[in-house]
């Protein structure tokens, strides 16, 4: 892809159609992220991740709107949905990268990583998801969780590409 660094094993060069990564969150209009330090940090990591694979952030009004966007649409398959939830699986950065690599290698074209509503995911959302992952047992504000997730997506992509950012720490 034009403008991408020439890194051996470059993530987006692994497939003819690049894998699209979507960092999604559910937030009512009145509680949307403000442009402040955490939103700037989130956007910085999304920009960095985009050098390896098309990455974007999306905010949805409701769980139903998020789930609807994940379904099969004309000319695109249903998204691989990963929900973030405190009860989800705890993964190291390396295991998170390995999981992302497996999804990519299995032919996924779109992965949605979703931060849920304040009252948690419904049983139908949990049933729709391919995986539920936790950022840790502590509750984080949505804005901070978005920044942490964006950094971990970038870190996973650099691990897969053999880029020195992670350096084993």
Beta strands, then each sheet from edge to edge (+ up, - down):
strand 1: 20-26
strand 2: 55-60
strand 3: 80-90
strand 4: 110-115
strand 5: 131-134
sheet 1: 2+ 1+ 4+ 3+ 5+
end
